Amino acid sequence: MNNVLALAGVVIKELYRRKDFYVLFVLTAVITLMLGSVKFFNDDRIVRFLKDACLLLIWISSLVIAITTTARQIPEERESRTIFPLLAKPVSRAELIMGKFLGCWLACGLALIVFYFFFGAITASREHALPAIIYLQAVWLHWICLGIVVALVLLGSVVFTAPSSNATISFIIVVGIMFCGGHLNKVAVHMGGMAGTIVYTIYYSIPHLEWYDLREMLIHDWVRIPWLPCAEATFYGVVYSTFLLGATWLVFRRKTLTV
Amino acid sequence: MNRLVLLLLFVGCLTLATQFAPVFESVQARSGPEVGPLLALVGDSRRLFANHFFTMADNYFHSGFYPTIFDARKKEGPSHLDVASHEEPAGAKAGQEEADDDDNFMGKPKDWIEKLGRNFFPTTHTHLEGTDAREILPWLKLSAEMDPHLIGTYVTASYWLRTRLNKPDEAEDFLRQGLRANPDSHEILLELGRVYFYDKKNPGVARNIWDTALQKWHEQDQAKQNPNPHVREEILGELVRADQQSGDYKRLLADLEELEKISPSKESIEKYIQDVKFKMAH
């Protein structure tokens, strides 16, 4: 466990040493503040439009951070050959994967806290209220979602050769699932036959990342979601992440490490 | 040698800039004087964005409870936002019926994934109440920026501005912006007249505007542009109200007689005409 935590610590340090997070945060803040300064029909109490834009930027930024940070972890270790002394310490391959996953996931969590703190400050300044429960649920589910994404990208990083191709493919898959994943069952019903069965199988197989997106609830001031579905989504996320990490370990344990 | 090549490239860039600048300006001019360079470059696709932004306003009006492209809609027709923006009782009733119909656009969940997923987005049909309606305005403004000829945007925004937010000046400004882009729009004139009649309490100006609206409607009818007959009915209804308020029985009678020709409730109008004639005789 110490090895896993040590590896995770290195990944977190990497996040705050690199400029990616700062650039994305400053961009999000600047665009949000610029939009906040726009007045529509001399009404300065319009807030949902601003919340919508800010949350979209937060989701994009968090996905970029999660995918790009995770995609380069193992390939960079292999390319710079630091993976050999790392595995000779001795750190097992399973620990390496767990360390990288934990590091990336915790780093995403830290980034999320900063982003949502900014979002909360902007919203509270306009609405003079901060519904804490739904905010906590939104952050928590967003983080669980990033856990699945990190595990998925980690699997990609041991399958694909280049981090760039892994990042691109992962981004397409994640965005595709978020937009269409929850609707594939309707498509399958319309298609019918063999094609419908295939689409339904895909529907059940993919990670349902769209569950974790509570933007509509936050934007339109819905008070909270029930705790049981929140717990069920968390359990599903943990199981799916474990499955993806297991698959990563299966591929990685016999992989040749020389480039 | 390298410097010479760089110099040549720089001269080449300058030449190309002088060549393309007039082309770019002509593209801008083709799109109309009200369109900026960015929108000129986007071209006709901005109409798609305009429609999308109008849909976003409707989505906000329902607090996020809105069908996606994957959900089957019961029937094509005006949005609730559009329907709610008309004051006629008949329109309001139709909107309510449609709202009840659309409540079930999601149907029963097909599987446990869909059932669980429905906890994480709005699944209750609500409409924005009171001043919360302000939240739809940015999308309507953006929609008008993208397509200045989408008349429903101006009328809808004006309705909410004057009825819920008590901002008749902003409503008038926006309608006049729409009128500059669509000088022959009887719908915008009808709404502008309402701003003067109901909010600025200026029935004289309102009546003149509605007269112009009716004239525009007739011109479009004669030109076989198929103007909406319901709008004519609405204009005449407003003219009748203005005549009632001013006590001008002669005009009131003329407007009622024209309204009687097209209104579905002929009997009540006929009775009203007889009342007016009686008052005129005494």
Interface residues (C-beta under 8 A of the other chain):
Chain A: F40 F41 N42 D43 R45 I46 V47 R48 F49 L141 C180 G182 H183 N185 K186 V187 V189 Y203 Y204 H208 E210 W211 Y212 D213 L214 E216 M217 I219 H220 D221 W222 I225 P226 P229 C230 E232 A233
Chain B: Y60 S63 G64 T68 F70 D71 K110 D111 I113 E114 L116 G117 N119 F120 F121 P122 T131 R134 E135 L137 P138 W139 K141 A157 L161 L165 K167 E170 F174
